[in-house]
Amino acid sequence: MKHSRIPCTLATVLMLAACKPQAPEATAPAPAEVADAASFSPSITAGDFAQHVRTLASDAFEGRAPGSAGEQKSVAYIEAQFRRLGLKPGLGGSYFQTVPMVETVADEDVALRLNVDGKPRDLRFGTDMVVGTRTGQPKVTLDRSGLVFVGYGVNAPELQWNDYAGIDVKGKTVVMFVNDPGFHQQDPSLFEGNRMTYYGRWTYKFEEAARQGAAAALIIHDTEGASYGWEVVKNSWSGAQFDLRQVDDPAPRVQVQGWISGDSARSLFSALGQDLDTLYAAAGKRGFKAIPLDASASIDLESRISEKASRNVIARLDGAKRSDEAIVYMAHWDHLGDHGHEADEHAATAAASTPGPGSTDTIYNGAVDNATGVAGILEIAEAFAHQQPRPDRSVVFLAVTLEESGLLGSRYYVAHPAVPLEKTVAVINLDAMPVIGKAHDMTVVGFGSSQLEDILRRIAQEQGRTLHAEATPEDGFYFRSDHFNFARAGVPALYAKGGDDLVVGGIAAGRLAQVDYRDHRYHKPSDEFDPSWKLEGVMQDLEALYGVGRELAGGQQWPTWYEGNAFRAAQQGLRAGAAR
């Protein structure tokens, strides 16, 4: 997951490698050789799961960046596995769905030039800020665009909240906090209290700024509010950035969007006679009014723009009786790629003479995030392919691209589905599966959403496990992985994985492993395959998620969102359309 780009996947995303790699990584076998291997078991096994992860997360796959040689290897590997299993191409006669995209590589030797109370102040890329453009324009210029502090940047009429009320920000640069109003003050009366809503996501904030006519939008980073540190932001926003073409996604976009570090923001506001802590308190109360600042922003942002294409990989197992109805298993295959640059080669060579942990590693292997999810759907596909009798409904296996860039591959699929959404019974998402051993529980991200949880609860109870919500709902994981695009279209979506209460070590050990992964491996080159992973727990997770799909594919149930859920009306619209 990323900042989605933090998303994965900003996705989404904490789980979980318990310790750093302790053995050299195996060289990845060629995809065709793996696909033809006779060693795969017809059931879900830790050995097969590990082999898939080891291959997809190897250096040979170059971090699986969309549009790269690593993509070619990744999608070829997944296709080869689908062919080996005898699954049909999911889109006509092809396993591939082309996703047109724009690649933008910003010149990182750029400064955001501020004029603060008449005095110049430069913010440097990577250290003080990260910015980019999603307009597809090779040069974007801001010339003394006035800064306006807009609190949390939220316009929510149904909650009687509008941070843009009474102010015109057309052509301005808006500056705002991450997360929801009430979060930093821990006020349960605002929004959903500590639980992040979509209004707290950076994707929403940039979208709303564009709707308001702002020229640029900057989010103030803080680790608690974002749920990741500044290094994750820097890693996620440097190098190639991807977006859908505006013709495929016509939503308005600001000219420049990005983040400023907490330290830089604190210094900036102090120079303007403002205290950041006081502003946190003010912005978290009803009646907050946006504050024009005695400062302006200028930038000449040059970017290398390329129109390219990436690919979703889709396969299906036809149902025996109602093949037009389908259950979808999905995972994103993409990650952050190789951030190495030719200019760094000399320094890397010198550092290699006195190597340290990760000192020259520029490949973001994405083992947990999300080679584990892809391995998971391949293992579940293996179980379905050997299931007797064959399921009544079809089962679709979907490996999507561009999750790390804002859930774009799944957004494109939802707009161009292989199975009509009104015929899609449910989607089950696998993202960043836990590799830390068995747990007494399962975490359901977005707990309390749909009847899919009723099915999962029965299966988990048979395993001796319970279900519960994510431990950190303020992190907004429900909005940071690909199921979200299906959910807001109305399709019931389940995103579940092993929980915190480990059989060995209890809740303390589980939470410690989450924090360790977030701080030391999430969106870093150190997210690598580790042969010491404890895979017994993820095997239970895969069996449980397979069980949910098996029950739905073998029956006639149409699970619904629970009463009061925000997506229930959208599903009712889908079902009404199907009836017509």
C-alpha positions in Angstrom: 0.0 0.0 0.0 1.0 3.5 -0.4 0.4 7.0 0.4 -1.7 5.4 -2.0 0.8 6.4 -3.2 0.4 5.9 0.5 -1.7 4.8 0.3 -0.3 0.6 -0.3 -0.6 0.7 -0.3 0.1 3.5 2.0 -2.2 0.0 1.5 -3.6 -0.7 4.3 -1.2 -1.4 5.6 0.6 -2.5 8.5 1.1 -6.2 8.5 3.7 -7.3 9.0 7.2 -8.7 9.0 8.4 -9.5 12.5 12.1 -9.2 11.9 14.6 -8.1 9.3 15.9 -10.5 6.6 18.5 -12.8 8.1 19.5 -14.8 5.0 20.5 -13.9 1.4 17.5 -13.6 -0.9 17.1 -16.4 -3.4 17.5 -15.7 -7.1 14.1 -15.6 -8.7 13.5 -18.5 -11.2 12.1 -17.5 -14.6 8.3 -17.2 -14.5 7.8 -20.0 -17.1 10.0 -22.3 -15.0 7.9 -21.6 -11.9 4.7 -22.0 -13.7 5.7 -25.4 -15.1 7.0 -26.7 -11.8 5.3 -29.9 -10.5 6.0 -29.1 -6.9 2.9 -27.0 -6.3 0.3 -28.5 -4.0 -3.4 -28.5 -4.9 -4.2 -27.1 -1.5 -3.2 -23.9 0.4 0.4 -24.5 1.7 3.0 -22.3 3.3 5.7 -23.7 0.9 3.8 -22.6 -2.2 2.9 -19.2 -0.6 6.6 -18.6 0.3 7.7 -19.5 -3.2 5.3 -17.0 -4.8 6.4 -14.2 -2.4 10.1 -15.0 -2.8 9.8 -14.7 -6.5 7.7 -11.6 -6.7 9.8 -9.8 -4.1 13.1 -10.8 -5.6 15.5 -8.2 -6.9 15.0 -9.6 -10.3 11.5 -8.1 -10.3 13.0 -4.6 -9.6 10.3 -3.6 -7.1 7.4 -4.2 -9.5 6.9 -0.5 -10.6 4.2 0.0 -13.2 5.5 0.6 -16.7 8.9 -0.9 -15.9 10.7 -4.2 -16.8 9.6 -5.3 -13.3 6.0 -5.0 -14.4 6.6 -7.2 -17.4 8.1 -9.9 -15.1 5.3 -9.5 -12.6 2.3 -9.7 -14.9 4.0 -12.5 -16.8 4.5 -14.5 -13.6 0.9 -14.0 -12.5 -0.4 -14.9 -16.0 1.7 -18.1 -16.0 0.3 -19.1 -12.7 -3.3 -18.6 -13.9 -2.5 -20.7 -17.0 -0.9 -23.4 -14.9 -4.1 -23.7 -12.9 -6.3 -23.9 -16.0 -8.1 -20.7 -15.3 -9.7 -18.9 -18.2 -8.6 -15.4 -19.4 -10.8 -13.0 -17.5 -11.3 -10.4 -20.2 -12.5 -11.8 -23.5 -9.6 -13.9 -24.7 -6.9 -12.1 -22.6 -5.6 -12.2 -19.1 -4.7 -8.6 -19.3 -6.7 -5.4 -18.9 -4.7 -2.4 -20.2 -4.8 0.6 -17.9 -3.7 3.8 -19.7 -1.7 6.0 -17.4 0.5 9.0 -17.3 3.9 8.8 -15.8 5.3 12.0 -14.2 8.8 12.3 -12.9 9.4 15.6 -11.2 12.7 17.4 -11.2 13.6 17.0 -7.5 16.2 19.7 -7.7 13.5 22.3 -7.1 12.5 24.6 -4.3 9.2 25.8 -3.2 9.9 29.5 -2.9 7.9 31.2 -0.1 7.6 34.9 0.6 6.8 35.1 4.3 5.9 38.5 5.7 8.1 40.0 3.0 11.1 37.7 3.6 12.2 34.8 1.3 12.2 31.3 2.5 12.9 28.2 0.4 11.6 24.7 1.1 13.8 21.9 -0.4 12.4 18.8 -2.0 12.7 15.7 0.3 13.9 17.5 3.3 11.2 20.2 3.8 8.5 19.2 1.3 7.6 16.9 -1.5 5.5 18.2 -4.4 4.3 17.0 -7.8 1.7 17.6 -10.5 -1.0 15.2 -11.7 -2.0 17.5 -14.6 0.1 15.8 -17.3 1.9 19.2 -17.9 5.7 19.2 -18.3 6.0 22.6 -16.7 3.7 24.0 -14.0 4.3 27.5 -12.5 3.0 29.2 -9.4 3.8 32.9 -9.2 3.2 34.4 -5.7 0.1 32.3 -5.0 -1.3 33.4 -1.7 -1.3 30.9 1.2 -4.5 30.1 3.0 -4.7 27.9 6.0 -8.0 25.9 5.7 -7.9 23.7 8.8 -8.5 20.1 7.7 -9.6 21.1 4.2 -13.0 19.4 4.6 -16.4 20.3 3.1 -19.0 17.9 4.5 -22.5 19.3 4.2 -24.1 16.3 5.8 -22.0 16.9 8.9 -22.5 20.7 8.8 -18.8 21.3 8.3 -17.1 23.5 5.7 -13.5 24.6 6.2 -13.9 26.7 3.0 -16.9 28.6 4.1 -16.7 32.4 3.5 -13.4 32.4 1.6 -12.4 32.3 -2.0 -9.3 30.2 -2.6 -9.3 30.4 -6.5 -5.7 30.5 -7.6 -4.5 30.3 -4.0 -2.3 27.7 -2.2 -4.2 26.0 0.5 -2.4 24.5 3.5 -4.2 21.9 5.7 -3.8 19.2 8.3 -4.0 15.5 7.6 -6.8 13.3 9.1 -10.3 14.4 10.3 -11.4 17.3 12.5 -11.4 16.1 16.1 -8.6 13.6 15.6 -5.8 15.6 17.2 -8.1 16.8 20.0 -9.6 13.3 20.4 -13.1 14.7 20.2 -15.6 11.8 19.7 -18.3 14.3 18.9 -16.7 15.3 15.6 -17.0 13.0 12.5 -16.3 9.5 13.8 -14.0 10.6 16.6 -10.7 8.6 16.5 -11.8 6.6 13.4 -10.7 8.2 10.2 -13.4 8.9 7.6 -12.7 9.4 3.9 -12.5 13.2 4.6 -9.3 12.5 6.5 -7.5 10.9 3.5 -5.0 13.0 1.5 -6.7 11.9 -1.7 -10.0 13.6 -0.7 -8.2 16.7 0.5 -6.5 17.3 -2.9 -9.8 16.5 -4.7 -11.7 19.0 -2.6 -9.0 21.7 -3.0 -9.3 21.3 -6.8 -13.1 21.6 -6.6 -12.7 24.8 -4.6 -10.5 26.2 -7.4 -7.2 26.2 -5.5 -4.0 26.3 -7.6 -2.0 24.2 -5.1 -2.6 22.2 -2.0 -0.1 21.3 0.7 -0.8 18.9 3.6 1.1 19.3 6.9 2.6 16.0 7.9 2.5 14.6 11.3 3.2 10.9 12.1 0.2 10.2 14.2 -2.3 11.8 11.9 -0.9 10.2 8.7 0.0 6.9 10.5 3.5 6.9 8.9 6.6 9.0 9.2 8.1 11.6 6.9 10.5 9.1 5.3 7.5 7.1 4.0 6.1 10.3 2.4 9.5 11.2 0.9 9.9 7.6 -0.5 6.4 7.5 -1.9 6.5 10.9 -3.6 10.0 10.7 -5.1 10.7 9.0 -8.5 8.0 8.2 -11.0 4.4 9.0 -10.1 1.5 7.6 -12.0 -2.1 8.7 -12.7 -4.9 7.9 -14.9 -5.3 10.0 -18.0 -7.8 12.9 -17.5 -9.9 11.5 -20.2 -10.4 8.4 -18.1 -10.7 10.2 -14.8 -12.0 13.7 -15.4 -12.1 14.8 -11.8 -10.5 18.3 -11.2 -6.9 18.5 -10.2 -4.8 21.2 -8.6 -1.7 22.3 -10.4 0.6 21.4 -7.6 0.0 19.0 -4.7 2.2 17.7 -2.0 3.2 17.7 1.7 5.3 19.8 3.9 7.1 18.4 6.9 5.8 19.1 10.4 9.1 20.9 11.4 8.9 23.1 8.3 5.3 23.9 8.9 5.9 24.8 12.5 8.8 27.1 11.6 6.7 28.7 8.8 3.7 29.4 11.0 5.9 30.7 13.8 7.4 33.2 11.4 3.8 34.3 10.6 3.1 34.8 14.3 1.0 31.6 14.5 1.4 28.7 16.8 0.8 25.3 15.2 -0.6 23.7 18.3 -3.1 26.5 18.8 -4.2 26.0 15.2 -4.7 22.3 15.7 -7.0 23.1 18.6 -8.9 25.8 16.6 -9.3 23.7 13.4 -10.7 20.8 15.5 -13.7 22.9 16.6 -17.0 23.8 14.9 -17.1 27.3 13.5 -13.4 27.3 12.5 -12.8 30.0 9.8 -10.0 29.7 7.2 -7.1 32.0 7.8 -5.4 34.0 4.9 -1.7 34.1 5.6 0.8 36.9 4.9 2.8 34.6 2.7 2.8 33.4 -0.9 4.3 30.4 -2.8 6.1 30.3 -6.1 7.5 27.3 -8.0 8.7 26.4 -11.5 8.1 22.7 -11.4 9.4 20.8 -14.4 8.5 17.1 -14.9 9.2 14.4 -17.5 5.8 13.3 -18.8 5.2 10.0 -20.6 1.9 8.4 -21.6 2.2 4.7 -20.9 0.1 1.8 -20.0 0.0 -0.7 -17.2 -2.0 -3.9 -16.8 -4.4 -5.5 -14.5 -4.3 -9.3 -14.6 -7.6 -11.1 -14.6 -8.6 -14.8 -14.6 -11.8 -16.7 -14.0 -13.1 -20.0 -13.0 -16.5 -20.4 -14.6 -19.4 -21.4 -12.4 -21.3 -24.6 -13.1 -24.8 -23.1 -12.8 -24.8 -19.3 -12.6 -21.6 -18.4 -14.4 -22.8 -14.8 -15.0 -22.6 -14.2 -11.2 -19.1 -13.9 -9.7 -17.1 -13.5 -6.5 -13.9 -11.5 -6.9 -10.6 -12.1 -5.1 -8.2 -9.3 -5.5 -4.7 -8.0 -4.6 -2.4 -5.4 -6.0 0.8 -6.5 -7.6 2.6 -3.2 -7.9 5.1 -1.6 -5.6 7.6 1.4 -5.6 10.2 0.0 -8.0 13.9 0.8 -8.0 14.8 4.3 -6.8 18.4 4.0 -7.9 19.8 6.8 -10.1 22.8 6.8 -12.4 24.2 9.8 -10.4 24.3 7.6 -7.3 26.4 4.8 -8.8 29.7 6.1 -7.8 28.6 6.7 -4.2 27.0 3.3 -4.1 30.2 1.6 -5.3 32.2 3.4 -2.6 29.7 2.5 0.1 29.9 -1.2 -1.0 33.5 -1.4 0.3 32.2 -0.7 3.8 28.6 -2.1 3.6 26.0 -1.4 6.2 22.4 -2.6 6.5 20.6 -1.3 3.5 23.4 1.1 2.6 23.2 0.6 -1.1 19.8 -1.0 -1.6 17.6 1.1 -3.9 15.0 -1.6 -4.7 11.7 -1.4 -2.9 10.9 -5.2 -3.0 7.4 -4.9 -1.4 7.4 -8.4 0.0 4.7 -7.9 2.6 3.2 -5.0 0.6 2.0 -6.7 -1.5 3.6 -9.9 -2.7 1.9 -11.6 0.2 -1.5 -10.6 -1.2 -0.8 -11.8 -4.7 0.6 -15.0 -3.3 -2.6 -15.3 -1.3 -5.0 -15.1 -4.2 -2.8 -17.5 -6.2 -3.1 -20.0 -3.3 -6.9 -19.5 -3.1 -7.1 -19.9 -6.9 -5.2 -23.2 -6.6 -7.8 -24.4 -4.0 -10.7 -23.4 -6.2 -9.1 -24.9 -9.3 -9.0 -28.3 -7.6 -12.3 -28.0 -5.8 -14.9 -30.7 -6.4 -17.6 -30.1 -7.2 -17.0 -27.0 -9.2 -18.6 -23.9 -7.6 -22.0 -22.8 -9.0 -21.0 -19.2 -9.4 -17.9 -18.0 -11.2 -14.8 -16.9 -9.2 -12.7 -14.0 -10.6 -9.0 -13.5 -9.6 -7.9 -9.9 -10.1 -4.3 -8.7 -9.6 -4.5 -4.9 -10.0 -1.9 -2.3 -10.8 -1.3 1.3 -9.5 -2.6 0.8 -6.0 0.4 2.6 -4.7 -0.5 5.6 -6.9 -4.0 6.1 -5.4 -5.9 2.8 -6.1 -5.9 3.6 -9.8 -5.9 0.0 -11.2 -8.9 -1.0 -9.2 -10.6 2.3 -10.0 -10.1 1.6 -13.7 -11.4 -1.9 -13.3 -14.6 -0.8 -11.5 -15.2 1.6 -14.4 -14.6 -1.2 -16.9 -15.4 -4.5 -15.1 -14.9 -7.9 -16.5 -18.1 -9.0 -14.7 -20.8 -6.3 -14.4 -20.9 -4.8 -10.9 -24.6 -5.7 -10.5 -23.5 -9.4 -11.1 -20.6 -9.1 -8.7 -21.7 -10.8 -5.5 -18.8 -9.7 -3.3 -15.1 -8.7 -3.4 -12.5 -10.1 -1.0 -9.3 -8.1 -0.8 -5.9 -9.3 0.3 -3.3 -6.7 1.1 -0.2 -6.9 3.3 -0.9 -10.2 4.9 0.6 -10.9 8.4 3.6 -13.2 8.5 4.1 -13.2 12.3 2.5 -16.5 13.4 -0.9 -17.7 14.5 -3.4 -15.3 16.2 -6.4 -15.9 18.4 -8.3 -13.3 16.3 -8.8 -11.8 12.8 -8.9 -8.1 12.1 -11.7 -6.9 9.8 -10.7 -3.5 8.4 -13.9 -1.4 8.4 -15.5 -3.8 10.9 -19.3 -3.7 11.1 -19.8 -3.1 7.4 -21.6 -6.0 5.7 -23.0 -9.6 5.9 -19.7 -10.9 4.6 -18.5 -10.6 8.2 -21.3 -13.0 9.3 -19.9 -15.7 7.0 -16.3 -15.0 8.1 -17.3 -15.0 11.8 -18.7 -18.6 11.6 -15.5 -19.8 9.8 -13.2 -18.0 12.2 -15.1 -19.5 15.2 -14.5 -23.0 13.7 -10.8 -22.0 13.8 -11.1 -20.9 17.4 -10.8 -17.3 16.5 -12.8 -14.1 16.9 -13.3 -11.0 14.7 -12.7 -7.4 15.7 -12.0 -4.0 14.2 -8.5 -2.7 13.4 -6.6 -1.5 16.4 -5.9 1.9 14.9 -9.0 3.1 13.1 -7.5 6.6 13.0 -5.1 5.3 10.3 -7.9 5.0 7.7 -6.9 1.7 6.2 -10.4 1.1 4.9 -9.8 3.9 2.4 -6.2 2.9 1.5 -6.7 -0.4 -0.3 -8.4 -1.5 -3.5 -11.6 -2.8 -2.1 -12.6 0.8 -1.5 -13.4 1.4 -5.2 -15.7 -1.6 -5.2 -17.3 -0.5 -1.9 -18.3 3.0 -3.0 -19.7 1.5 -6.2 -22.0 -0.6 -3.9 -20.3 -4.1 -4.1 -20.0 -5.6 -0.6 -16.2 -5.8 0.2 -14.3 -7.7 2.8 -10.7 -6.8 3.8 -9.6 -9.1 6.6 -6.4 -10.6 7.9 -4.8 -12.1 11.0 -5.2 -10.1 14.2 -3.1 -8.7 17.0 -3.5 -11.3 19.7 -0.7 -13.7 18.8 -0.8 -17.3 20.2 2.8 -16.7 21.1 3.3 -13.4 22.8 -0.3 -12.1 22.9 -1.5 -8.6 22.0 1.8 -7.0 23.1 3.8 -9.0 20.6 1.3 -8.4 17.8 1.2 -4.7 18.3 5.0 -4.6 18.6 5.3 -6.4 15.3 3.0 -3.9 13.6 5.0 -0.9 14.8 8.3 -2.6 13.9 7.1 -3.2 10.3 5.7 0.3 10.0 8.8 2.0 11.3 11.5 -0.2 9.7 10.1 -1.8 6.5 6.9 -0.2 5.2 7.7 1.5 1.9 11.4 0.9 2.5 13.9 -1.3 0.6 14.0 -3.5 3.7 10.5 -4.9 3.0 12.1 -8.1 1.7 11.3 -11.8 1.8 12.5 -13.4 5.0 12.8 -17.2 5.3 12.3 -16.9 9.0 8.7 -15.6 8.6 6.1 -17.5 10.6 3.5 -18.5 8.1 1.1 -20.7 10.1 -1.2 -17.7 10.8 -1.4 -16.5 7.2 -2.3 -20.1 6.2 -5.3 -19.9 8.6 -6.2 -16.5 7.1 -6.2 -17.9 3.5 -8.3 -20.9 4.5 -10.8 -18.6 6.2 -11.0 -16.2 3.2 -11.3 -19.2 0.8 -14.1 -20.5 2.9 -16.1 -17.2 2.6 -15.8 -17.3 -1.2 -16.5 -21.0 -1.4 -19.8 -20.5 0.6 -20.9 -17.6 -1.6 -19.9 -19.4 -4.9 -21.7 -22.5 -3.9 -25.0 -20.8 -2.9 -27.4 -18.1 -3.9 -26.9 -15.6 -1.1 -26.5 -11.9 -2.1 -24.8 -10.4 1.0 -25.7 -6.8 1.7 -24.2 -3.9 3.6 -25.5 -3.5 7.1 -28.3 -1.0 7.7 -26.9 2.5 8.0 -23.8 1.8 6.0 -22.8 4.6 3.6 -22.5 2.1 0.7 -25.9 0.4 1.2 -27.8 2.8 -1.1 -25.3 2.3 -3.9 -25.7 -1.5 -3.7 -29.5 -1.1 -3.8 -29.1 0.9 -7.0 -27.0 -1.9 -8.5 -29.5 -4.6 -7.5 -32.4 -2.5 -8.9 -30.5 -2.1 -12.1 -30.0 -5.9 -12.3 -33.7 -6.5 -11.7 -34.6 -4.2 -14.6 
